[in-house]
């Protein structure tokens, strides 16, 4: 992959490279097929951990549609490899990669805008009360968005392979795009998050320790009342600082899950290791954007929602960090626990 600009906007995908001699070129189709299969595997991993609420939000439905597009892209590249004897792979691969990268580069911005409007109108952020009509509207939005992007891509994408010379070697390349929106999103969110946490740097260790104690209390559902109260008191005894404001607490909860991904995304671009849009693990970015929007919406509506809502996000433990700010214990639902035991 040849990067032509520092921002992840335009780069060149190598379709044919020199082989053992000047008259023989090496087909790179299998390499791209391996990359795309790896991407599908990673996106499958993301879908598995997002499975409980992915169909209850606009970003979730768009993520499912992207996953289907990833599978279709793998099928297209596989077909180009199988039919390489009848169809020049340089032409077919350039067509597939150019259109794929353009589509994936265009999708993030309208999806982000749609996600903002979705969570602005989401009733209490509770997926339990997500109506079938709302889910249908998500599907219609995703279909319309894909249709518009595909039509625009067909009219504006250059799919012709080009011959270039690098280090006295002739390469057959095609123009592909990276996602500038994803890079800017990652950079701005990471910067703001670091600035917020730096304001409370001296208290972060205590807050993280307390959050871990609360998480343990939530998981220990089958303890006796005496054991539960003893662990809770030991956790409360470790609070040496005042509890964080809710915004800082939710920022900490988001950072505990998404700092590694954001750092990797920004670092790859800064070290000139730009990734084309068709090869990026886009569902991981979608899950990150979804967590960010859920956290902001929860913060804005915290007085009305409370910590016992089933959020459309399976990544961040918002309930834990709500209790961290309000200094309230993580209680066990004794009634539901009793019913569960009786049913067993």
URNORLIN-V76540 format. One record per residue. N is the residue number from 1. RES is the residue in one small letter. PSI is psi in whole degrees, 0 to 359 (999 if undefined). OMEGA is omega as a letter, one per 20 degrees, with the letter a starting at -180 (* if undefined). Layout:
n=N res=RES psi=PSI omega=OMEGA
n=N res=RES psi=PSI omega=OMEGA
This chain:
n=1 res=x psi=127 omega=a
n=2 res=x psi=120 omega=r
n=3 res=x psi=125 omega=a
n=4 res=x psi=339 omega=a
n=5 res=x psi=152 omega=r
n=6 res=x psi=312 omega=r
n=7 res=x psi=148 omega=a
n=8 res=x psi=61 omega=a
n=9 res=x psi=302 omega=a
n=10 res=x psi=138 omega=r
n=11 res=x psi=173 omega=a
n=12 res=x psi=127 omega=r
n=13 res=x psi=126 omega=a
n=14 res=x psi=119 omega=r
n=15 res=x psi=320 omega=r
n=16 res=x psi=137 omega=r
n=17 res=x psi=160 omega=a
n=18 res=x psi=144 omega=r
n=19 res=x psi=218 omega=a
n=20 res=x psi=337 omega=r
n=21 res=x psi=176 omega=a
n=22 res=x psi=335 omega=a
n=23 res=x psi=359 omega=a
n=24 res=x psi=128 omega=r
n=25 res=x psi=150 omega=a
n=26 res=x psi=125 omega=r
n=27 res=x psi=128 omega=a
n=28 res=x psi=11 omega=a
n=29 res=x psi=317 omega=a
n=30 res=x psi=326 omega=r
n=31 res=x psi=315 omega=r
n=32 res=x psi=325 omega=r
n=33 res=x psi=321 omega=r
n=34 res=x psi=318 omega=r
n=35 res=x psi=314 omega=a
n=36 res=x psi=324 omega=r
n=37 res=x psi=321 omega=r
n=38 res=x psi=320 omega=r
n=39 res=x psi=315 omega=r
n=40 res=x psi=320 omega=r
n=41 res=x psi=316 omega=r
n=42 res=x psi=321 omega=r
n=43 res=x psi=327 omega=r
n=44 res=x psi=321 omega=r
n=45 res=x psi=318 omega=r
n=46 res=x psi=316 omega=r
n=47 res=x psi=322 omega=a
n=48 res=x psi=317 omega=a
n=49 res=x psi=350 omega=r
n=50 res=x psi=10 omega=a
n=51 res=x psi=333 omega=a
n=52 res=x psi=329 omega=a
n=53 res=x psi=9 omega=a
n=54 res=x psi=332 omega=a
n=55 res=x psi=8 omega=a
n=56 res=x psi=12 omega=r
n=57 res=x psi=159 omega=a
n=58 res=x psi=317 omega=r
n=59 res=x psi=327 omega=r
n=60 res=x psi=314 omega=r
n=61 res=x psi=318 omega=r
n=62 res=x psi=327 omega=r
n=63 res=x psi=319 omega=r
n=64 res=x psi=318 omega=r
n=65 res=x psi=324 omega=r
n=66 res=x psi=323 omega=r
n=67 res=x psi=318 omega=r
n=68 res=x psi=319 omega=r
n=69 res=x psi=323 omega=r
n=70 res=x psi=316 omega=r
n=71 res=x psi=319 omega=r
n=72 res=x psi=325 omega=r
n=73 res=x psi=320 omega=r
n=74 res=x psi=318 omega=r
n=75 res=x psi=322 omega=r
n=76 res=x psi=316 omega=r
n=77 res=x psi=322 omega=r
n=78 res=x psi=320 omega=r
n=79 res=x psi=320 omega=r
n=80 res=x psi=324 omega=r
n=81 res=x psi=319 omega=a
n=82 res=x psi=322 omega=a
n=83 res=x psi=21 omega=a
n=84 res=x psi=338 omega=r
n=85 res=x psi=332 omega=a
n=86 res=x psi=339 omega=a
n=87 res=x psi=124 omega=a
n=88 res=x psi=125 omega=a
n=89 res=x psi=333 omega=r
n=90 res=x psi=320 omega=r
n=91 res=x psi=312 omega=a
n=92 res=x psi=318 omega=a
n=93 res=x psi=322 omega=r
n=94 res=x psi=321 omega=r
n=95 res=x psi=314 omega=a
n=96 res=x psi=311 omega=a
n=97 res=x psi=320 omega=a
n=98 res=x psi=311 omega=r
n=99 res=x psi=317 omega=a
n=100 res=x psi=315 omega=a
n=101 res=x psi=323 omega=r
n=102 res=x psi=317 omega=r
n=103 res=x psi=312 omega=a
n=104 res=x psi=333 omega=r
n=105 res=x psi=331 omega=a
n=106 res=x psi=332 omega=a
n=107 res=x psi=321 omega=a
n=108 res=x psi=318 omega=a
n=109 res=x psi=306 omega=r
n=110 res=x psi=330 omega=r
n=111 res=x psi=319 omega=r
n=112 res=x psi=316 omega=r
n=113 res=x psi=315 omega=r
n=114 res=x psi=322 omega=r
n=115 res=x psi=323 omega=r
n=116 res=x psi=313 omega=r
n=117 res=x psi=326 omega=r
n=118 res=x psi=308 omega=a
n=119 res=x psi=339 omega=r
n=120 res=x psi=334 omega=a
n=121 res=x psi=5 omega=a
n=122 res=x psi=124 omega=a
n=123 res=x psi=104 omega=r
n=124 res=x psi=10 omega=r
n=125 res=x psi=23 omega=a
n=126 res=x psi=114 omega=a
n=127 res=x psi=346 omega=r
n=128 res=x psi=329 omega=a
n=129 res=x psi=22 omega=r
n=130 res=x psi=115 omega=a
n=131 res=x psi=159 omega=r
n=132 res=x psi=326 omega=r
n=133 res=x psi=323 omega=r
n=134 res=x psi=319 omega=r
n=135 res=x psi=320 omega=r
n=136 res=x psi=320 omega=r
n=137 res=x psi=325 omega=r
n=138 res=x psi=315 omega=a
n=139 res=x psi=319 omega=r
n=140 res=x psi=320 omega=r
n=141 res=x psi=316 omega=a
n=142 res=x psi=317 omega=r
n=143 res=x psi=315 omega=r
n=144 res=x psi=318 omega=r
n=145 res=x psi=313 omega=r
n=146 res=x psi=320 omega=r
n=147 res=x psi=315 omega=a
n=148 res=x psi=317 omega=a
n=149 res=x psi=319 omega=a
n=150 res=x psi=317 omega=r
n=151 res=x psi=315 omega=r
n=152 res=x psi=319 omega=a
n=153 res=x psi=319 omega=r
n=154 res=x psi=332 omega=a
n=155 res=x psi=342 omega=a
n=156 res=x psi=356 omega=a
n=157 res=x psi=133 omega=r
n=158 res=x psi=114 omega=a
n=159 res=x psi=14 omega=a
n=160 res=x psi=128 omega=r
n=161 res=x psi=151 omega=a
n=162 res=x psi=143 omega=r
n=163 res=x psi=129 omega=r
n=164 res=x psi=163 omega=r
n=165 res=x psi=127 omega=r
n=166 res=x psi=121 omega=a
n=167 res=x psi=44 omega=r
n=168 res=x psi=20 omega=r
n=169 res=x psi=139 omega=r
n=170 res=x psi=127 omega=r
n=171 res=x psi=143 omega=r
n=172 res=x psi=118 omega=a
n=173 res=x psi=167 omega=r
n=174 res=x psi=154 omega=a
n=175 res=x psi=126 omega=r
n=176 res=x psi=167 omega=a
n=177 res=x psi=148 omega=r
n=178 res=x psi=168 omega=a
n=179 res=x psi=103 omega=r
n=180 res=x psi=325 omega=a
n=181 res=x psi=317 omega=r
n=182 res=x psi=318 omega=r
n=183 res=x psi=313 omega=a
n=184 res=x psi=321 omega=r
n=185 res=x psi=311 omega=a
n=186 res=x psi=318 omega=a
n=187 res=x psi=313 omega=a
n=188 res=x psi=317 omega=a
n=189 res=x psi=318 omega=r
n=190 res=x psi=318 omega=a
n=191 res=x psi=312 omega=a
n=192 res=x psi=318 omega=a
n=193 res=x psi=316 omega=r
n=194 res=x psi=319 omega=r
n=195 res=x psi=318 omega=r
n=196 res=x psi=316 omega=a
n=197 res=x psi=330 omega=r
n=198 res=x psi=331 omega=r
n=199 res=x psi=338 omega=a
n=200 res=x psi=33 omega=a
n=201 res=x psi=318 omega=a
n=202 res=x psi=339 omega=a
n=203 res=x psi=356 omega=a
n=204 res=x psi=319 omega=a
n=205 res=x psi=317 omega=r
n=206 res=x psi=320 omega=r
n=207 res=x psi=318 omega=r
n=208 res=x psi=319 omega=r
n=209 res=x psi=317 omega=r
n=210 res=x psi=320 omega=r
n=211 res=x psi=322 omega=r
n=212 res=x psi=321 omega=r
n=213 res=x psi=317 omega=r
n=214 res=x psi=323 omega=r
n=215 res=x psi=321 omega=r
n=216 res=x psi=320 omega=r
n=217 res=x psi=323 omega=a
n=218 res=x psi=327 omega=a
n=219 res=x psi=336 omega=a
n=220 res=x psi=74 omega=a
n=221 res=x psi=336 omega=a
n=222 res=x psi=21 omega=r
n=223 res=x psi=156 omega=r
n=224 res=x psi=163 omega=a
n=225 res=x psi=321 omega=a
n=226 res=x psi=314 omega=r
n=227 res=x psi=321 omega=a
n=228 res=x psi=317 omega=a
n=229 res=x psi=326 omega=r
n=230 res=x psi=317 omega=r
n=231 res=x psi=321 omega=a
n=232 res=x psi=319 omega=r
n=233 res=x psi=322 omega=r
n=234 res=x psi=326 omega=r
n=235 res=x psi=319 omega=a
n=236 res=x psi=331 omega=a
n=237 res=x psi=343 omega=a
n=238 res=x psi=355 omega=a
n=239 res=x psi=106 omega=r
n=240 res=x psi=342 omega=a
n=241 res=x psi=166 omega=r
n=242 res=x psi=154 omega=r
n=243 res=x psi=149 omega=a
n=244 res=x psi=153 omega=r
n=245 res=x psi=155 omega=a
n=246 res=x psi=320 omega=a
n=247 res=x psi=317 omega=r
n=248 res=x psi=323 omega=r
n=249 res=x psi=316 omega=r
n=250 res=x psi=326 omega=r
n=251 res=x psi=319 omega=r
n=252 res=x psi=318 omega=r
n=253 res=x psi=321 omega=r
n=254 res=x psi=318 omega=a
n=255 res=x psi=324 omega=a
n=256 res=x psi=335 omega=a
n=257 res=x psi=328 omega=a
n=258 res=x psi=356 omega=r
n=259 res=x psi=315 omega=r
n=260 res=x psi=315 omega=a
n=261 res=x psi=315 omega=a
n=262 res=x psi=319 omega=r
n=263 res=x psi=316 omega=r
n=264 res=x psi=318 omega=a
n=265 res=x psi=314 omega=a
n=266 res=x psi=319 omega=a
n=267 res=x psi=320 omega=a
n=268 res=x psi=320 omega=a
n=269 res=x psi=320 omega=a
n=270 res=x psi=330 omega=r
n=271 res=x psi=16 omega=r
n=272 res=x psi=37 omega=r
n=273 res=x psi=63 omega=a
n=274 res=x psi=141 omega=a
n=275 res=x psi=128 omega=r
n=276 res=x psi=155 omega=a
n=277 res=x psi=327 omega=a
n=278 res=x psi=341 omega=a
n=279 res=x psi=350 omega=a
n=280 res=x psi=151 omega=r
n=281 res=x psi=81 omega=a
n=282 res=x psi=332 omega=r
n=283 res=x psi=332 omega=r
n=284 res=x psi=319 omega=r
n=285 res=x psi=320 omega=r
n=286 res=x psi=319 omega=r
n=287 res=x psi=322 omega=r
n=288 res=x psi=313 omega=r
n=289 res=x psi=322 omega=r
n=290 res=x psi=317 omega=r
n=291 res=x psi=319 omega=r
n=292 res=x psi=314 omega=a
n=293 res=x psi=321 omega=r
n=294 res=x psi=318 omega=r
n=295 res=x psi=317 omega=r
n=296 res=x psi=316 omega=r
n=297 res=x psi=321 omega=r
n=298 res=x psi=319 omega=r
n=299 res=x psi=317 omega=a
n=300 res=x psi=333 omega=a
n=301 res=x psi=19 omega=a
n=302 res=x psi=328 omega=a
n=303 res=x psi=333 omega=a
n=304 res=x psi=332 omega=a
n=305 res=x psi=305 omega=a
n=306 res=x psi=179 omega=a
n=307 res=x psi=359 omega=a
n=308 res=x psi=24 omega=r
n=309 res=x psi=145 omega=r
n=310 res=x psi=96 omega=a
n=311 res=x psi=154 omega=r
n=312 res=x psi=48 omega=a
n=313 res=x psi=122 omega=a
n=314 res=x psi=13 omega=a
n=315 res=x psi=303 omega=a
n=316 res=x psi=142 omega=a
n=317 res=x psi=76 omega=a
n=318 res=x psi=327 omega=a
n=319 res=x psi=318 omega=a
n=320 res=x psi=316 omega=a
n=321 res=x psi=340 omega=r
n=322 res=x psi=314 omega=r
n=323 res=x psi=327 omega=r
n=324 res=x psi=323 omega=a
n=325 res=x psi=321 omega=a
n=326 res=x psi=1 omega=r
n=327 res=x psi=39 omega=r
n=328 res=x psi=147 omega=a
n=329 res=x psi=150 omega=r
n=330 res=x psi=105 omega=a
n=331 res=x psi=157 omega=r
n=332 res=x psi=136 omega=r
n=333 res=x psi=93 omega=a
n=334 res=x psi=323 omega=a
n=335 res=x psi=310 omega=a
n=336 res=x psi=326 omega=r
n=337 res=x psi=320 omega=r
n=338 res=x psi=318 omega=r
n=339 res=x psi=320 omega=r
n=340 res=x psi=316 omega=a
n=341 res=x psi=320 omega=a
n=342 res=x psi=322 omega=a
n=343 res=x psi=327 omega=r
n=344 res=x psi=999 omega=*
